Amino acid sequence: MSDPIELIRELVALPGPSGQEGPVREYLADRLQALGYEPEVDAKGNLLVRVFGNADRPHILVTAHMDEIALIITSIEDDGRVRVAPVGGVYTFKWGEGPVEILAHSGSVTGVLSFGSIHTNNRSSVIEHARSQPYPWDDAFIFTGQTRHHLHSIGVRPGVRVALASSRRVVTEFGDHVASYFIDDRADLAVWLMALEQLLETGTEQLGSVTFAATTSEEVGGHGAQFLLRTHPADICVALEIGPRTPDADFPIDSQPTIWVRDGYAAMEATDGEFLEERCAALGINPHWQYLSRGGSDASCAAAAGLTARPITFGLPVENSHGYEIMHRNAPRELLRLLIDFLENAQ
């Protein structure tokens, strides 16, 4: 079985903004082929592996998303400043100033996300606005040191994605915890991959028909999963996610999985909650039952669109969602235990 922390480290290093998940998809495809699987890629870019079991059991889709929050270029000014807008829930205070990579077709271009200087009281300055209200992306820019003409010549234009630079895509280990940008959802992709590894060892006789999907464009509304479910219906959609600690759900950042009871899109069926309560007791898992007043997953977005009957979201407890996220180092293995048990016992 792979080491989840090493998988996370390798996955975090790969840029994958919504709509441009290629490096992550290629990494996963290579790992799956080495295991003997034959992954497919659909028209939306979702990476699929099908596991066939008892046809009388519910068809289950298991998702973990490949995309990450990022920026998109909106314009380039005469002096070469690159203006950006968020793709997904990116906040200026979460990223701060620092190196980024513009993912142009000719290759990545290094820049520095910049907010300007603070040493002024001029009323027209950005810092004067920031002292009394949130700092908007409209006031941010990327400094490249290049002219607009040169940037255009190398494929830097509106619509090109911008990701955090490789120097910031590192995993920090301390005590029982690990931290990084993009634990959402690279840690869950590690669990997703480990589940497929484990099924090679334990067999699939106890399963129904299960499709494992590494999905695209989750951060912008679960678009990849919804596209997939229109062509490959599933009774149950299980989304592997983070479980962000909030005032609505204040729990320790420990190894125990979170189970979303409701989010901003849909609620889990009550009968599934009762079933999971029984299975967790049998496994010796003490889950965090999580109510989210904001946010969604592949499963809940699909349920809200009428594309799956039973949305279920399992999470890894984290601090600092959509920022430098912190989780317990044993959380991926506990989530894996819950996932495999659910796949083997769901009715």
N, C-alpha and C positions, 0 to 999 in steps of 0.2 A: 504494500500500500504506500502511495506517495506521501511525503511529508507535506502537510497542508501549508505550513509557513513558507516552505520553499516554493510551492506552487503559487502562493499569493505573491511572493517576491517577484517571480518571473512574470506573472500576469500584470502586476502593477506597473512594471517597466514598459509595457506596451501601450501606446496611445490608441484610443478608440472612441472618439466623439460620436455622438448619434449620427448615423448616416455614413460613417467612415470607420467601421469596426474591423477592417481587413486584417491588420496585424494580429488582433486577438483571435479572430476566426481561424487564421492560418496556424497559429500556435496550437489551438485546440484540435484542429483537424489532424495535425501531425501527431499529437499525442494519441488520439483515438485510433488512427491508422496503425500506429505502433502496437496498440493493444489488440488489433485484429478487427476492429469495427470498420464499417464502410459508411462514413458520414455523408449526408446529402446537404446541399445548399439550395434553398428555395429562392424565388424571384426577389424577395425582400432582403435576402442575405442572412436569414436565420440558418443556423447549423443544426442538423437533425440527426438523431440516432434512434432507430426503432427497435424495441425489444418486444418480442411476441410471446405471449403466455396464453392463459385460459381465456378464450373468446367470450365466455359467459360473465367474466368479471368486468367492471367498469373500465372504459378507456381513460387513461390518465395522461395528461401532459405535464411534464416537469420542466420548468423554465428557470434559468438564471440569465441575466442580461449581460451582454458584452459591452454595451455602450457606457460612456462616462459623461458627466457634465463637462461642458466645454464652452468655448466662445466661437462666434462667427463674425467674419469681417463685414462691416456695413459700408465703409467708405475709406478712401485713402486721400489725405489732404495734400495740398501742394508741397508742403515741407516734408512729406513722407510719413507723417504720423498716421498710424493705422487705427481706425475707430472700430469698435466691436460691440456686440450685443450678446446676451447669454443664450446658450443652448442647454435647456434644462435649468435646474435651480442653482445657478452659480451666483454667489453674492460677493461683492467687492471685498467686504471685510473678511471673508473666508479665505480668499486667495491672496490678497495683499499684493504689494509690489514684488516683482521677481521675474526670473527668466521664463519664457514661453517659447513654444515652437509653432510657427505658422506652417501648416501641412499643405504646401503647394504641390502641384503635380510634378514639378521638376525636382522636388526634394524639400526637406524641412528648412525653414529660414528662422534663425534665432532672433528673438527680440526680447524686450523687457517691458512687462506690464507696468505702466506708470500712472501715477495720480497727480504729479506736479509737486512743486515746492510749498512749504508751509511758512516761509519767512516773509510774510506780507500781511498787511491788514487792508489791502485794497479790496473794495467792496465787489469788484468784478472777478476776484480770484476764486478759484475752486475751493480753496481751503476755508474761505469765509462762509461759503455755503455748507461745507462739510461740518463746521462747528455746531450747526444747529439742526441738521437734518441728515438722513442717510446719504451716503456717497453713491450717486447713480453711475451706471455704466456709460451713460452719455458723456460724462466728464473724464472717463478713463481713456487711455490711448496706449498703443504699443510703439515703443521707440526701436527702430531698426538701424538707424544711421544711413539708410538708403533713400534715394530719391523716388518719387512716385513713378517716374518713367522706368527706372530700373526694376522696381517691384513689379510693375505690370509686365515687364519683359520676362520675368521668371515665374509668372503665373500667380502672383499675389493679387487678388481681386475680391470684390464683394462675393460672399458665399463660401469662401475658403474657411475651413475650421482652424481653430487655434487651441492647442493643448498645453498643459503644463510641461515644462522642459524636463528632460530625462534626469537632470541633476536634482529635481525635487520629487522624483518618483521613487522614493526609497522607503523601506520598511524599518521602523525603529522597534527594537525589542527591549523591554524592561520589566523585570520581575515576571509576573504571571500574564503580562499584557503585551500586545503588539499594536503599533499604530502606523497609519499611512493614509495618504490620499487614496481614494477609490477602493477602499475595502468594500464599499457599495459600487459594484457588485462582484469584484474580483475574488473576494473570499468565498462568496457563494458559488462562483464558477469552479473554484477549487473543490468544494463539496460535491457539486454536480459531476465533476470528472471523477472524483473518488468513488461516487456511487456506481458509476459505470465500471470502474476497476473492481469494486467489491462483487458486483453481479457476475463477473467472470469467474470468481472464486466460489460463490455460493450457488450459482445457477439461477434460472428464471422460472422454475416450475411453479413457484407460489404466486407469481405475478399474473396480472391480466395483461392487456396490451398497453404498453407504456411507450410514449414518445418523449425522449429527452431533447430539449431545444435550448441552445444558446441563442438568445434572441437579440434583435437589433432594436434601437430607437425606443427603449423603455422609458428613458428619462424625459422624453417629450410626449408621453401619453400612452405608452404600451403599444405602439403601433406595430412592432414586429410580431408580438404574440397575437394581436387581433387579426392581422393578415393571415397568419398561420392557421388560426382556428376557423377561418372562413373556408379554407381548403381541406383542413384535417380536423374535423370536429372531435371534441373530447368531452366526456361527462364531467370530469374533474380537472381543474387546472391548479397545480401546486406551484407556487412561485417561491423561489428561494431568495430571500432578501436580507436586509439588515433590520434590526429592531431598535430604532433610535430611542434613547431615553429622553422623555419629555415630562413636563408637569402632569400630563394626562396619564402617563405610565412611568412612574419613577421606580426603577428597579436597579439592583447592583449590576455592574458590568462584570458578570461572571460567565461560567461556561454553559448555563442552562438556556435552551432555545426560547425564543419568543414565538407566540402564536397570535396572529392578528385576529381579533374578533370583529373588528370593523375599521375601515379607513374612510377616506374622503369619497370613495366610489361605491363600495359594496360591503355587506356584512357576510361573514361565514354562516352557513346553515347551522341551526341549533343542534341538529342531530350529529353533524360532523364535530361540533365542539364536545358533545357528550362522548362520542367515540374516541376522540383524541385524549380526553380526560382519562378514560379507561386504559388506553394504550400507554400513556405516560406513566400511570401508576404501575403498570406491569413492567415497564422498563426502568423504573426508579428515577425517572426524569421529573424534575419540579419546574414546569415551564412558567414563563412570564406571560400571562394572558394580557394582550396589549390592545388597547383602544387608541387609535390614531385619529385625531381631529383634523389632520391634514396629511395628504400624501396618498399614494396608491401603489399597486404592484401590477405585474402582468396579469395576475389572476383576477384582481378586483376590477381593473379596467376592462378586461374581457367580459366579466360578469355584468358590468354596467351596460355594456353594448349587446347583451343577450347572446354571447358567444360561448359561454360555458354555464352549466347548471350549478356547479359547486366550486366556488373559489376558496382556495386555502393558501395562506401565506405563512411560511415559517421564516423566522429571522434569527440573526446573530445579534445579541445585545451590543450596542455601540454607543459611545459618547461622541459628540461633535459630528452629526450627520452633515453631509455635503461639505465637509472640511477635512481636517486632519483627524481621521476617525480612529477610535481606540476600541479594541475588543480583547477578550480573554483568549489566550493562546489555545485553550482546550475547546473553545466554542465550536469550531468546525467539526470536530469528531463527534460531539454530542448532537449536533444538527444532523450529521450523517446517520447516526443511530436512529433518530426519530424518523427521518425520511425513509430509510430502508424498511423499517417496521410498518410505516403507513402503506408503502407500496405492496408489501406482502399481505396486509390484512384488510385493506379497504374494500368495502362492499358497495 
